[in-house]
Amino acid sequence: MKSLRYLNTVLTLIAVLLTVNIWTLWTVTPGGNALSVATEAQAAGLVNAGQQRKEIIDVLKKINADTGEVKSMLSGGSARVRLEAGSSQ
């Protein structure tokens, strides 16, 4: 009997919270716009797809060069790794 009372309390609480959530969505936004799945897309920044692709390629080339430098340091032996015992938190 105790578990049934607990279950009813939890289900009532969930129902109240869902009701408050729906009420908030309908009253805070005009006409319940927040319930709409489709929203307008706002373009921010670059609108030229070609320019955006060029910038992505430039960034990828820089990342590739940086990775090459790290690889050459590791294979050349100029990079050293030192492990220290410390407290783990």
C-alpha positions as CSV (number, residue, x, y, z in Angstrom):
1,M,0.0,0.0,0.0
2,K,2.9,2.3,0.7
3,S,4.4,1.9,-2.8
4,L,1.0,2.7,-4.4
5,R,0.8,5.9,-2.4
6,Y,4.4,6.8,-3.5
7,L,3.5,6.0,-7.2
8,N,0.4,8.2,-7.1
9,T,2.4,11.1,-5.5
10,V,5.1,10.9,-8.2
11,L,2.6,10.7,-11.0
12,T,0.6,13.6,-9.7
13,L,3.8,15.7,-9.4
14,I,4.8,14.8,-13.0
15,A,1.3,15.8,-14.2
16,V,1.5,19.2,-12.4
17,L,5.0,19.9,-13.8
18,L,3.8,19.1,-17.3
19,T,0.8,21.3,-16.9
20,V,3.0,24.2,-15.7
21,N,5.4,23.7,-18.6
22,I,2.6,23.8,-21.2
23,W,1.0,26.8,-19.5
24,T,4.4,28.6,-19.5
25,L,5.0,27.9,-23.2
26,W,1.6,29.2,-24.2
27,T,1.6,32.4,-22.0
28,V,5.2,33.5,-22.4
29,T,5.4,33.4,-26.2
30,P,2.8,35.0,-28.3
31,G,0.4,32.4,-29.7
32,G,2.5,29.5,-28.5
33,N,5.2,30.0,-31.0
34,A,7.6,28.0,-28.9
35,L,5.4,24.9,-29.6
36,S,6.1,25.2,-33.4
37,V,8.7,22.8,-34.7
38,A,9.5,24.9,-37.7
39,T,11.3,28.2,-37.0
40,E,12.9,30.7,-39.3
41,A,16.6,30.4,-39.9
42,Q,18.6,33.5,-39.3
43,A,21.9,33.6,-41.3
44,A,24.7,35.0,-39.2
45,G,28.1,35.6,-40.6
46,L,29.1,34.3,-44.0
47,V,26.4,33.8,-46.6
48,N,28.8,33.0,-49.5
49,A,29.1,29.2,-49.5
50,G,32.3,29.4,-51.7
51,Q,34.0,31.7,-49.3
52,Q,33.0,29.6,-46.3
53,R,34.4,26.4,-48.0
54,K,37.7,28.3,-48.8
55,E,38.0,29.3,-45.2
56,I,37.3,25.7,-44.0
57,I,40.0,24.4,-46.4
58,D,42.5,27.0,-45.2
59,V,41.8,25.9,-41.6
60,L,42.2,22.2,-42.5
61,K,45.5,22.9,-44.2
62,K,46.8,24.7,-41.1
63,I,45.6,21.8,-38.9
64,N,47.4,19.4,-41.3
65,A,50.6,21.4,-41.1
66,D,50.5,21.6,-37.3
67,T,49.9,17.8,-37.1
68,G,52.8,17.2,-39.4
69,E,55.0,19.3,-37.1
70,V,54.0,17.3,-34.1
71,K,54.5,14.0,-36.0
72,S,58.0,15.1,-37.0
73,M,58.8,16.1,-33.4
74,L,57.7,12.7,-32.1
75,S,59.4,10.7,-34.8
76,G,62.6,12.8,-34.6
77,G,62.9,12.4,-30.9
78,S,62.9,16.1,-30.0
79,A,59.7,15.7,-28.0
80,R,60.0,14.2,-24.5
81,V,57.2,12.9,-22.3
82,R,57.7,12.9,-18.6
83,L,55.3,11.2,-16.2
84,E,55.0,12.4,-12.7
85,A,53.2,10.7,-9.8
86,G,50.6,13.1,-8.4
87,S,47.5,13.0,-6.5
88,S,44.4,12.2,-8.6
89,Q,41.3,14.3,-7.8
